[in-house]
Amino acid sequence: MRFQYVIMGFMLLIYVVAFAIVVAFIGGSFLSKPLFWIFSGVFLVLTVAVFFASIGFNKLLWNRFLKQEITVQGPGITTHYYGKSTTVLWNDVQCFDIWGGKTKRFLSFEIIGKDSVVRWIVPKSRFRAIYPFRPTIPYDEYCKKMEALEQVVIAKTGLPLYDLRDKKLYLW
């Protein structure tokens, strides 16, 4: 939801800058002209409409494709990630690893099975303005569950967690 506030703030900033440019080039006499107020009103209505459209976009598309759900059941683990559901059975697991760059944003995990790969990400910080994956439970509780998930996978598979991340530190 914070993403929409960023969009709205950016749009309002554009609105204020456009207003300042008009004042700088035309002067104060335009304030008495009805055409200016009509243009300003239309621009403001469009700004608000785009804001609400972005909320709808978030609800319809982002939640469908960027929602992440992890289910651990007796025979294996299932993730719903980027709109795709994948299951790996515990007896088919070949590797459990953390991969990607050493980012400050999130950790990427995967379990490689004989025929499929289960992936999920864990946010490293609770404070991100533009970030599609946010826990639905309190962040501290979420971190504990993710640490417990690592231990469950290690216990069920008997495999260690391999660190396959790049040695570089990426800024994004």
Helices and strands as residue ranges (DSSP letters): H 2-26, G 28-32, H 34-57, I 58-62, H 63-65, E 69-72, E 76-81, E 84-89, G 90-92, E 95-100, E 106-112, E 117-123, H 139-157, E 161-165
